[in-house]
Amino acid sequence: MRGRLEEFATEVFAPSVRRDQRAKGALYLRGLLLDGRRKSMQPMAERLGVDPPATSRSS
């Protein structure tokens, strides 16, 4: 299944100009499909074993 997901992600994110955006998009799709109740970035990053993305929100 992972190969099919990577093919799908390649097609979906092909219009993204930046390589890092394409990679993060594919990682995001994987995170959505993993087990786990919460689908926000922090819990998905933990399940994927990567650093969560920095946020640009200010308090």
ZAFIDREN-780687 format. One line per 5 residues: number of its first residue (from 1); their letters; for each residue x, y, z of C-alpha. Coordinates in nm, 3 decimals. Each point is the difference from the previous one (the first is absolute). Example, Ala and Ser with C-alpha at 12.3 -4.5 7.8 and 13.67 -1.06 7.14 Angstrom:
// ZAFIDREN-780687
1	as	1.230,-0.450,0.780 | 0.137,0.344,-0.066
//
This chain:
// ZAFIDREN-780687
1	mrgrl	0.000,0.000,0.000 | 0.283,0.239,0.074 | 0.116,-0.010,-0.361 | -0.348,0.088,-0.123 | -0.022,0.283,0.252
6	eefat	0.334,0.138,-0.114 | -0.116,-0.011,-0.362 | -0.321,0.180,0.096 | 0.189,0.263,0.200 | 0.238,0.056,-0.291
11	evfap	-0.294,0.066,-0.229 | -0.191,0.219,0.246 | 0.294,0.214,0.104 | 0.170,0.021,-0.343 | -0.121,0.360,-0.051
16	svrrd	0.187,0.108,0.314 | 0.312,0.178,-0.117 | 0.207,-0.063,0.310 | 0.137,-0.348,0.068 | -0.042,0.040,0.378
21	qrakg	-0.372,0.075,-0.046 | -0.043,-0.317,-0.205 | 0.180,-0.206,0.266 | -0.201,0.150,0.284 | -0.322,-0.059,-0.190
26	alylr	0.081,-0.368,-0.040 | 0.089,-0.024,0.369 | -0.328,0.169,0.092 | -0.197,-0.254,-0.204 | 0.179,-0.285,0.177
31	gllld	-0.082,0.159,0.334 | -0.368,0.021,-0.085 | -0.011,-0.372,-0.074 | 0.178,-0.113,0.317 | -0.187,-0.130,0.300
36	grrks	-0.072,0.260,0.258 | -0.295,0.203,0.104 | 0.145,0.349,-0.039 | 0.091,0.110,-0.352 | 0.156,0.337,0.087
41	mqpma	0.364,0.063,-0.086 | 0.155,-0.060,0.344 | -0.142,-0.351,0.056 | 0.063,-0.100,-0.362 | 0.362,0.117,0.021
46	erlgv	0.048,-0.207,0.314 | -0.141,-0.312,-0.168 | 0.218,0.058,-0.307 | 0.310,0.061,0.212 | 0.071,0.346,-0.143
51	dppat	0.022,0.347,0.149 | -0.333,0.182,-0.006 | -0.013,0.297,-0.235 | 0.057,0.344,0.144 | -0.311,0.209,0.014
56	srss	-0.022,0.362,-0.100 | -0.287,0.080,0.236 | 0.066,0.263,0.258 | -0.178,0.012,0.334
//
